[in-house]
Amino acid sequence: YETLAAAARKHYGPDASLKGKFVLTAGLGEMGGAQPLAVTMNEGVALCVEVDPQRIARRIEHAYLDKGTESLEEALGWAEEARAAGAPLSIGLRANAADIYPELVRRGVTPDLVTDQTPAHDTLNGYVPNGMALAEALELRKAAPAEYVRRACASILVHVQAMVALRKGGS
């Protein structure tokens, strides 16, 4: 909460909140799971990308996340509607950040703030490579750990390049 409040003050003024602001993030694990609630407590709109549907369900169940979807279009629609109304909202999008962040760049979608809480520091047991279903990735992790790490590193590169592009685009 305090980190996002400080970001609002730094970027939008000493008395600012995230009201009317669109925050893009990824990862709803143990560290990242608090992000959607922290954004809405700061009056903002959060789009939280997460590969694991169980994490989205758990965050909704515990009221850290307002709603979830597998549709980028639906998520963006909800986010824009809430942002325009100045209403806080948190959305879990079941997808891979290495797929979604570049797609947002391609579409010219510019979030106000971009952050990341994926486990990119753990290329074998944390980060999930893009381009494959979660179950398929978990099997690859067991069967061919070196290949899994190679794919995870390639996905992390795409993910970070998209974050840099979003920053250069105004986020």
Contact map, one row per residue, 1 for C-alpha under 8 A:
111110000000000000000000000000000010111011000000000000000000000000000000000000000000000000000000000000000000000000000000000000000000000000000000000000000000000000000000000
111111000000000000000000000000000000000000000000000000000000000000000000000000000000000000000000000000000000000000000000000000000000000000000000000000000000000000000000000
111111100000000000000000000000000000000000000000000000000000000000000000000000000000000000000000000000000000000000000000000000000000000000000000000000000000000000000000000
111111110000000000000000000000000000011001000000000000000000000000000000000000000000000000000000000000000000000000000000000000000000000000000000000000000000000000000000000
111111111000000011000000000000000000000001000000000000000000000000000000000000000000000000000000000000000000000000000000000000000000000000000000000000000000000000000000000
011111111100000000000000000000000000000000000000000000000000000000000000000000000000000000000000000000000000000000000000000000000000000000000000000000000000000000000000000
001111111110000000000000000000000000000000000000000000000000000000000000000000000000000000000000000000000000000000000000000000000000000000000000000000000000000000000000000
000111111111100111000000000000000000000000000000000000000000000000000000000000000000000000000000000000000000000000000000000000000000000000000000000000000000000000000000000
000011111111111110000000000000000000000000000000000000000000000000000000000000000000000000000000000000000000000000000000000000000000000000000000000000000000000000000000000
000001111111110000000000000000000000000000000000000000000000000000000000000000000000000000000000000000000000000000000000000000000000000000000000000000000000000000000000000
000000111111100000000000000000000000000000000000000000000000000000000000000000000000000000000000000000000000000000000000000000000000000000000000000000000000000000000000000
000000011111110110000000000000000000000000000000000000000000000000000000000000000000000000000000000000000000000000000000000000000000000000000000000000000000000000000000000
000000011111111100000000000000000000000000000000000000000000000000000000000000000000000000000000000000000000000000000000000000000000000000000000000000000000000000000000000
000000001101111100000000000000000000000000000000000000000000000000000000000000000000000000000000000000000000000000000000000000000000000000000000000000000000000000000000000
000000001000111110000000000000000000000000000000000000000000000000000000000000000000000000000000000000000000000000000000000000000000000000000000000000000000000000000000000
000000011001111111100000000000000000000000000000000000000000000000000000000000000000000000000000000000000000000000000000000000000000000000000000000000000000000000000000000
000010011001001111100000000000000000000001110000000000000000000000000000000000000000000000000000000000000000000000000000000000000000000000000000000000000000000000000000000
000010010000000111111100000000000000001001111000000000000000000000000000000000000000000000000000000000000000000000000000000000000000000000000000000000000000000000000000000
000000000000000111111000000000000000000001111000000000000000000000000000000000000010011100000000000000000000000000000000000000000000000000000000000000000000000000000000000
000000000000000001111100000000000000000000111000000000000000000000000000000000000111111000000000000000000000000000000000000000000000000000000000000000000000000000000000000
000000000000000001111110000000000000000000011000000000000000000000000000000000000010010000000000000000000000001110000000000000000000000000000000000000000000000000000000000
000000000000000001011111000000000000000000011110000000000000000000000000000000100010000000000000000000000000001110000000000000000000000000000000000000000000000000000000000
000000000000000000001111100000000000001000011110000000000000000000000000000000000000000000000000000000000000001111100000000000000000000000000000000000000000000000000000000
000000000000000000000111110000000000000000000111100000000000000000000000000000000000000000000000000000000000001111100000000000000000000000000000000000000000000000000000000
000000000000000000000011111000000000000000000111100000000000000000000000000000000000000000000000000000000000000001111000000000000000000000000000000000000000000000000000000
000000000000000000000001111100010000000000000011110000000000000000000000000000000000000000000000100000000000000000111100000000000000000000000000000000000000000000000000000
000000000000000000000000111110011000000000000001111000000000000000000000000000000000000000000000000000000000000000011110000000000000000000000000000000000000000000000000000
000000000000000000000000011111111110000000000001110000110010000000000000000000000000000000000000000000000000000000001100000000000000000000000000000000000000000000000000000
000000000000000000000000001111111000000000000000000000100000000000000000000000000000000000000000000000000000000000001100000000000000000000000000000000000000000000000000000
000000000000000000000000000111111100000000000000000000000000000000000000000000000000000000000000000000000000000000000000000000000000000000000000000000000000000000000000000
000000000000000000000000000111111100000000000000000000000000000000000000000000000000000000000000000000000000000000001000000000000000000000000000000000000000000000000000000
000000000000000000000000011111111110000000000000000000000000000000000000000000000000000000000000000000000000000000011100000000000000000000000000000000000000000000000000000
000000000000000000000000001111111111000000000000000000000010000100000000000000000000000000000000000000000000000000000000000000000000000000000000000000000000000000000000000
000000000000000000000000000101111111110000000000000000000000000100000000000000000000000000000000000000000000000000000000000000000000000000000000000000000000000000000000000
100000000000000000000000000100011111111000000000000000000000000000000000000000000000000000000000000000000000000000000000000000000000000000000000000000000000000000000000000
000000000000000000000000000000001111111100000111000000000000000110000000000000000000000001100000000000000000000000000000000000000000000000000000000000000000000000000000000
100000000000000000000000000000000111111110000000000000000000001110000000000000000000000001000000000000000000000000000000000000000000000000000000000000000000000000000000000
100100000000000000000000000000000111111111000000000000000000000000000000000000000000000000000000000000000000000000000000000000000000000000000000000000000000000000000000000
100100000000000001000010000000000011111111111100000000000000000000000000000000000000000101000000000000000000000000000000000000000000000000000000000000000000000000000000000
000000000000000000000000000000000001111111111100000000000000000000000000000000000000000111000000000000000000000000000000000000000000000000000000000000000000000000000000000
100000000000000000000000000000000000111111110000000000000000000000000000000000000000000100000000000000000000000000000000000000000000000000000000000000000000000000000000000
100110000000000011100000000000000000011111110000000000000000000000000000000000000000000100000000000000000000000000000000000000000000000000000000000000000000000000000000000
000000000000000011110000000000000000001111111000000000000000000000000000000000000000011110000000000000000000000000000000000000000000000000000000000000000000000000000000000
000000000000000011111110000000000000001111111100000000000000000000000000000000000010011110000000000000000000000000000000000000000000000000000000000000000000000000000000000
000000000000000001111110000000000000001100111110000000000000000000000000000000100110001111100000000000000000000000000000000000000000000000000000000000000000000000000000000
000000000000000000000111100000000001001100011111000000000000000000000000000000100000000011100000000000000000000000000000000000000000000000000000000000000000000000000000000
000000000000000000000111110000000001000000001111100000000000000000000000001000100000000001111000000000000000000000000000000000000000000000000000000000000000000000000000000
000000000000000000000001111100000001000000000111110000000000000000000000000000000000000001111000000000000000000000000000000000000000000000000000000000000000000000000000000
000000000000000000000001111100000000000000000011111000000000000000000000000000000000000000011111100100000000000000000000000000000000000000000000000000000000000000000000000
000000000000000000000000011100000000000000000001111110110000000000000000000000000000000000011111100000000000000000000000000000000000000000000000000000000000000000000000000
000000000000000000000000001000000000000000000000111110000000000000000000000000000000000000000111100000000000000000000000000000010000010000000000000000000000000000000000000
000000000000000000000000000000000000000000000000011111110000000000000000000000000000000000000100000000000000000000000000000000000000010000000000000000000000000000000000000
000000000000000000000000000000000000000000000000011111111000000000000000000000000000000000000100000000000000000000000000000000000000000000000000000000000000000000000000000
000000000000000000000000000000000000000000000000000111111100000000000000000000000000000000000000000000000000000000000000000000000000000000000000000000000000000000000000000
000000000000000000000000000110000000000000000000010111111110000000000000000000000000000000000000000000000000000000000000000000000000000000000000000000000000000000000000000
000000000000000000000000000100000000000000000000010111111111000010010000000000000000000000011100000000000000000000000000000000000000000000000000000000000000000000000000000
000000000000000000000000000000000000000000000000000011111111100000010000000000000000000000000000000000000000000000000000000000000000000000000000000000000000000000000000000
000000000000000000000000000000000000000000000000000001111111110000000000000000000000000000000000000000000000000000000000000000000000000000000000000000000000000000000000000
000000000000000000000000000100001000000000000000000000111111111110000000000000000000000000000000000000000000000000000000000000000000000000000000000000000000000000000000000
000000000000000000000000000000000000000000000000000000011111111111110000000000000000000000000000000000000000000000000000000000000000000000000000000000000000000000000000000
000000000000000000000000000000000000000000000000000000001111111110000000000000000000000000000000000000000000000000000000000000000000000000000000000000000000000000000000000
000000000000000000000000000000000000000000000000000000000111111110000000000000000000000000000000000000000000000000000000000000000000000000000000000000000000000000000000000
000000000000000000000000000000000000100000000000000000000011111111000000000000000000000000000000000000000000000000000000000000000000000000000000000000000000000000000000000
000000000000000000000000000000001101100000000000000000000011111111000000000000000000000000000000000000000000000000000000000000000000000000000000000000000000000000000000000
000000000000000000000000000000000001100000000000000000010011111111110000000000000000000001110000000000000000000000000000000000000000000000000000000000000000000000000000000
000000000000000000000000000000000000000000000000000000000001001111110000000000000000000011110000000000000000000000000000000000000000000000000000000000000000000000000000000
000000000000000000000000000000000000000000000000000000000001000011111000000000000000000001110000000000000000000000000000000000000000000000000000000000000000000000000000000
000000000000000000000000000000000000000000000000000000011001000011111100001000000000000000111100000000000000000000000000000000000000000000000000000000000000000000000000000
000000000000000000000000000000000000000000000000000000000000000000111111011000000000000000111100000000000000000000000000000000000000000000000000000000000000000000000000000
000000000000000000000000000000000000000000000000000000000000000000011111000000000000000000001110000000000000000000000000000000000000000000000000000000000000000000000000000
000000000000000000000000000000000000000000000000000000000000000000001111111000000000000000001100000000000000000000000000000000000000000000000000000000000000000000000000000
000000000000000000000000000000000000000000000000000000000000000000001111111100000000000000001000000000000000000000000000000000000000000000000000000000000000000000000000000
000000000000000000000000000000000000000000000000000000000000000000000011111110000000000000000000000000000000000000000000000000000000000000000000000000000000000000000000000
000000000000000000000000000000000000000000000000000000000000000000001011111111000000000000000000000000000000000000000000000000000000000000000000000000000000000000000000000
000000000000000000000000000000000000000000000010000000000000000000011011111111100000000000111000000000000000000000000000000000000000000000000000000000000000000000000000000
000000000000000000000000000000000000000000000000000000000000000000000001111111110000000000000000000000000000000000000000000000000000000000000000000000000000000000000000000
000000000000000000000000000000000000000000000000000000000000000000000000111111111000000000000000000000000000000000000000000000000000000000000000000000000000000000000000000
000000000000000000000000000000000000000000000000000000000000000000000000011111111100000000000000000000000000000000000000000000000000000000000000000000000000000000000000000
000000000000000000000100000000000000000000001110000000000000000000000000001111111110000010100000000000000000000000000000000000000000000000000000000000000000000000000000000
000000000000000000000000000000000000000000000000000000000000000000000000000111111111000000000000000000000000000000000000000000000000000000000000000000000000000000000000000
000000000000000000000000000000000000000000000000000000000000000000000000000011111111100000000000000000000000000000000000000000000000000000000000000000000000000000000000000
000000000000000000010000000000000000000000001000000000000000000000000000000001111111111110000000000000000000000000000000000000000000000000000000000000000000000000000000000
000000000000000000111100000000000000000000011000000000000000000000000000000000111111111100000000000000000000000000000000000000000000000000000000000000000000000000000000000
000000000000000000010000000000000000000000000000000000000000000000000000000000011111111000000000000000000000000000000000000000000000000000000000000000000000000000000000000
000000000000000000010000000000000000000000000000000000000000000000000000000000001111111000000000000000000000000000000000000000000000000000000000000000000000000000000000000
000000000000000000111000000000000000000000110000000000000000000000000000000000000111111100000000000000000000000000000000000000000000000000000000000000000000000000000000000
000000000000000000110000000000000000000000111000000000000000000000000000000000000111111110000000000000000000000000000000000000000000000000000000000000000000000000000000000
000000000000000000100000000000000000001111111000000000000000000000000000000000000110011111000000000000000000000000000000000000000000000000000000000000000000000000000000000
000000000000000000000000000000000000000100111100000000000000000001000000000000100100001111100000000000000000000000000000000000000000000000000000000000000000000000000000000
000000000000000000000000000000000001101100001111000000000000000011100000000000000000000111110000000000000000000000000000000000000000000000000000000000000000000000000000000
000000000000000000000000000000000001000000001111000000000000000011111000001000100000000011111000000000000000000000000000000000000000000000000000000000000000000000000000000
000000000000000000000000000000000000000000000011110000010000000011111000001000000000000001111100000000000000000000000000000000000000000000000000000000000000000000000000000
000000000000000000000000000000000000000000000011110000010000000000011111001000000000000000111110000000000000000000000000000000000000000000000000000000000000000000000000000
000000000000000000000000000000000000000000000000111110010000000000011110000000000000000000011111000000000000000000000000000000000000000000000000000000000000000000000000000
000000000000000000000000000000000000000000000000111000000000000000000100000000000000000000001111101100000000000000000000000000000000000000000000000000000000000000000000000
000000000000000000000000000000000000000000000000111000000000000000000000000000000000000000000111111100000000000000000000000000011100000000000000000000000000000000000000000
000000000000000000000000010000000000000000000000111000000000000000000000000000000000000000000011111110000000000000000000000000000100000000000000000000000000001000000000000
000000000000000000000000000000000000000000000000000000000000000000000000000000000000000000000001111111000000000000000000000000001100000000000000000000000011011001000000000
000000000000000000000000000000000000000000000000000000000000000000000000000000000000000000000011111111100000000000000000000000000110000000000000000000000000001000000000000
000000000000000000000000000000000000000000000000100000000000000000000000000000000000000000000011111111110000000000000000000000000000000000000000000000000000000000000000000
000000000000000000000000000000000000000000000000000000000000000000000000000000000000000000000000111111111000000000000000000000000000000000000000000000000000001001100000000
000000000000000000000000000000000000000000000000000000000000000000000000000000000000000000000000011111111100000000000000000000000000000000000000000000000000011001000000000
000000000000000000000000000000000000000000000000000000000000000000000000000000000000000000000000001111111110000000000000000000000000000000000000000000000000000000000000000
000000000000000000000000000000000000000000000000000000000000000000000000000000000000000000000000000111111111110000000000000000000000000000000000000000000000000000000000000
000000000000000000000000000000000000000000000000000000000000000000000000000000000000000000000000000011111111110000000000000000000000000000000000000000000000000001001100000
000000000000000000000000000000000000000000000000000000000000000000000000000000000000000000000000000001111111100000000000000000000000000000000000000000000000000000000000000
000000000000000000000000000000000000000000000000000000000000000000000000000000000000000000000000000000111111100000000000000000000000000000000000000000000000000000000000000
000000000000000000000000000000000000000000000000000000000000000000000000000000000000000000000000000000011111110000000000000000000000000000000000000000000000000000000000000
000000000000000000000000000000000000000000000000000000000000000000000000000000000000000000000000000000011111111000000000000000000000000000000000000000000000000000000000000
000000000000000000000000000000000000000000000000000000000000000000000000000000000000000000000000000000011001111100000000000000000000000000000000000000000000000000000100111
000000000000000000001111000000000000000000000000000000000000000000000000000000000000000000000000000000000000111111000000000000000000000000000000000000000000000000000100011
000000000000000000001111000000000000000000000000000000000000000000000000000000000000000000000000000000000000011111000000000000000000000000000000000000000000000000000000011
000000000000000000001111000000000000000000000000000000000000000000000000000000000000000000000000000000000000001111100000000000000000000000000000000000000000000000000000001
000000000000000000000011100000000000000000000000000000000000000000000000000000000000000000000000000000000000001111110000000000000000000000000000000000000000000000100110001
000000000000000000000011110000000000000000000000000000000000000000000000000000000000000000000000000000000000000011111000000000000000000000000000000000000000000000000000000
000000000000000000000000111000010000000000000000000000000000000000000000000000000000000000000000000000000000000001111100000000000000000000000000000000000000000000000000000
000000000000000000000000111110110000000000000000000000000000000000000000000000000000000000000000000000000000000000111110000000000000000000000000000000000000000000000000000
000000000000000000000000011110010000000000000000000000000000000000000000000000000000000000000000000000000000000000011111000001100000000000000000000000000000000000000000000
000000000000000000000000001000000000000000000000000000000000000000000000000000000000000000000000000000000000000000001111111001100000000000000000000000000000000000000000000
000000000000000000000000000000000000000000000000000000000000000000000000000000000000000000000000000000000000000000000111111001100000000000000000000000000001000000000000000
000000000000000000000000000000000000000000000000000000000000000000000000000000000000000000000000000000000000000000000011111001100000000000000000000000000000000000000000000
000000000000000000000000000000000000000000000000000000000000000000000000000000000000000000000000000000000000000000000011111111100000000000000000000000000000000000000000000
000000000000000000000000000000000000000000000000000000000000000000000000000000000000000000000000000000000000000000000011111111110000000000000000000010011000000000000000000
000000000000000000000000000000000000000000000000000000000000000000000000000000000000000000000000000000000000000000000000011111100000000000001000100110010000000000000000000
000000000000000000000000000000000000000000000000000000000000000000000000000000000000000000000000000000000000000000000000011111100000000000001000000000000000000000000000000
000000000000000000000000000000000000000000000000000000000000000000000000000000000000000000000000000000000000000000000111111111110000000000000000000000000000000000000000000
000000000000000000000000000000000000000000000000000000000000000000000000000000000000000000000000000000000000000000000111111111111000000000000000000000010000000000000000000
000000000000000000000000000000000000000000000000001000000000000000000000000000000000000000000001000000000000000000000000001001111100010010000000000000010000000000000000000
000000000000000000000000000000000000000000000000000000000000000000000000000000000000000000000001010000000000000000000000000000111111000010000000000100111111000000000000000
000000000000000000000000000000000000000000000000000000000000000000000000000000000000000000000001111000000000000000000000000000011111000000000000000000110010000000000000000
000000000000000000000000000000000000000000000000000000000000000000000000000000000000000000000000001000000000000000000000000000001111100000000000000000000000000000000000000
000000000000000000000000000000000000000000000000000000000000000000000000000000000000000000000000000000000000000000000000000000001111110110000000000000000000000000000000000
000000000000000000000000000000000000000000000000000000000000000000000000000000000000000000000000000000000000000000000000000000000011111110000000000000000000000000000000000
000000000000000000000000000000000000000000000000001100000000000000000000000000000000000000000000000000000000000000000000000000010001111111000000000000000000000000000000000
000000000000000000000000000000000000000000000000000000000000000000000000000000000000000000000000000000000000000000000000000000000000111111100000000000000000000000000000000
000000000000000000000000000000000000000000000000000000000000000000000000000000000000000000000000000000000000000000000000000000000001111111110000000000000000000000000000000
000000000000000000000000000000000000000000000000000000000000000000000000000000000000000000000000000000000000000000000000000000011001111111111000000100000000000000000000000
000000000000000000000000000000000000000000000000000000000000000000000000000000000000000000000000000000000000000000000000000000000000011111111100000000000000000000000000000
000000000000000000000000000000000000000000000000000000000000000000000000000000000000000000000000000000000000000000000000000000000000001111111110000000000000000000000000000
000000000000000000000000000000000000000000000000000000000000000000000000000000000000000000000000000000000000000000000000000000000000000111111111101100000000000000000000000
000000000000000000000000000000000000000000000000000000000000000000000000000000000000000000000000000000000000000000000000000110000000000011111111101100000000000000000000000
000000000000000000000000000000000000000000000000000000000000000000000000000000000000000000000000000000000000000000000000000000000000000001111111100000000000000000000000000
000000000000000000000000000000000000000000000000000000000000000000000000000000000000000000000000000000000000000000000000000000000000000000111111100000000000000000000000000
000000000000000000000000000000000000000000000000000000000000000000000000000000000000000000000000000000000000000000000000000000000000000000011111111100000000000000000000000
000000000000000000000000000000000000000000000000000000000000000000000000000000000000000000000000000000000000000000000000000100000000000000011111111110000000000000000000000
000000000000000000000000000000000000000000000000000000000000000000000000000000000000000000000000000000000000000000000000000000000000000000000001111111000000000000000000000
000000000000000000000000000000000000000000000000000000000000000000000000000000000000000000000000000000000000000000000000000000000000000000011001111111100000000000000000000
000000000000000000000000000000000000000000000000000000000000000000000000000000000000000000000000000000000000000000000000000100001000000010011001111111110000000000000000000
000000000000000000000000000000000000000000000000000000000000000000000000000000000000000000000000000000000000000000000000001100000000000000000000111111111000000000000000000
000000000000000000000000000000000000000000000000000000000000000000000000000000000000000000000000000000000000000000000000000000000000000000000000011111111100000000000000000
000000000000000000000000000000000000000000000000000000000000000000000000000000000000000000000000000000000000000000000000000000001100000000000000001111111110000000000000000
000000000000000000000000000000000000000000000000000000000000000000000000000000000000000000000000000000000000000000000000001100111100000000000000000111111111000000000000000
000000000000000000000000000000000000000000000000000000000000000000000000000000000000000000000000000000000000000000000000001000001000000000000000000011111111100000000000000
000000000000000000000000000000000000000000000000000000000000000000000000000000000000000000000000000000000000000000000000000000001000000000000000000001111111110000000000000
000000000000000000000000000000000000000000000000000000000000000000000000000000000000000000000000010000000000000000000000000000001100000000000000000000111111111000000000000
000000000000000000000000000000000000000000000000000000000000000000000000000000000000000000000000010000000000000000000001000000001000000000000000000000011111111100000000000
000000000000000000000000000000000000000000000000000000000000000000000000000000000000000000000000000000000000000000000000000000000000000000000000000000001111111110000000000
000000000000000000000000000000000000000000000000000000000000000000000000000000000000000000000000010001000000000000000000000000000000000000000000000000000111111111000000000
000000000000000000000000000000000000000000000000000000000000000000000000000000000000000000000000111011000000000000000000000000000000000000000000000000000011111111100000000
000000000000000000000000000000000000000000000000000000000000000000000000000000000000000000000000000000000000000000000000000000000000000000000000000000000001111111110000000
000000000000000000000000000000000000000000000000000000000000000000000000000000000000000000000000000000000000000000000000000000000000000000000000000000000000111111111000000
000000000000000000000000000000000000000000000000000000000000000000000000000000000000000000000000010011001000000000000000000000000000000000000000000000000000011111111100000
000000000000000000000000000000000000000000000000000000000000000000000000000000000000000000000000000010000000000001000000000000000000000000000000000000000000001111111110000
000000000000000000000000000000000000000000000000000000000000000000000000000000000000000000000000000000000000000000000000000000000000000000000000000000000000000111111111000
000000000000000000000000000000000000000000000000000000000000000000000000000000000000000000000000000000001000000000000000000000000000000000000000000000000000000011111111100
000000000000000000000000000000000000000000000000000000000000000000000000000000000000000000000000000000001000011001000000000000000000000000000000000000000000000001111111111
000000000000000000000000000000000000000000000000000000000000000000000000000000000000000000000000000000000000000001000000000000000000000000000000000000000000000000111111111
000000000000000000000000000000000000000000000000000000000000000000000000000000000000000000000000000000000000000000000000000000000000000000000000000000000000000000011111111
000000000000000000000000000000000000000000000000000000000000000000000000000000000000000000000000000000000000010000000000000000000000000000000000000000000000000000001111111
000000000000000000000000000000000000000000000000000000000000000000000000000000000000000000000000000000000000011100000000000000000000000000000000000000000000000000000111111
000000000000000000000000000000000000000000000000000000000000000000000000000000000000000000000000000000000000011111000000000000000000000000000000000000000000000000000111111
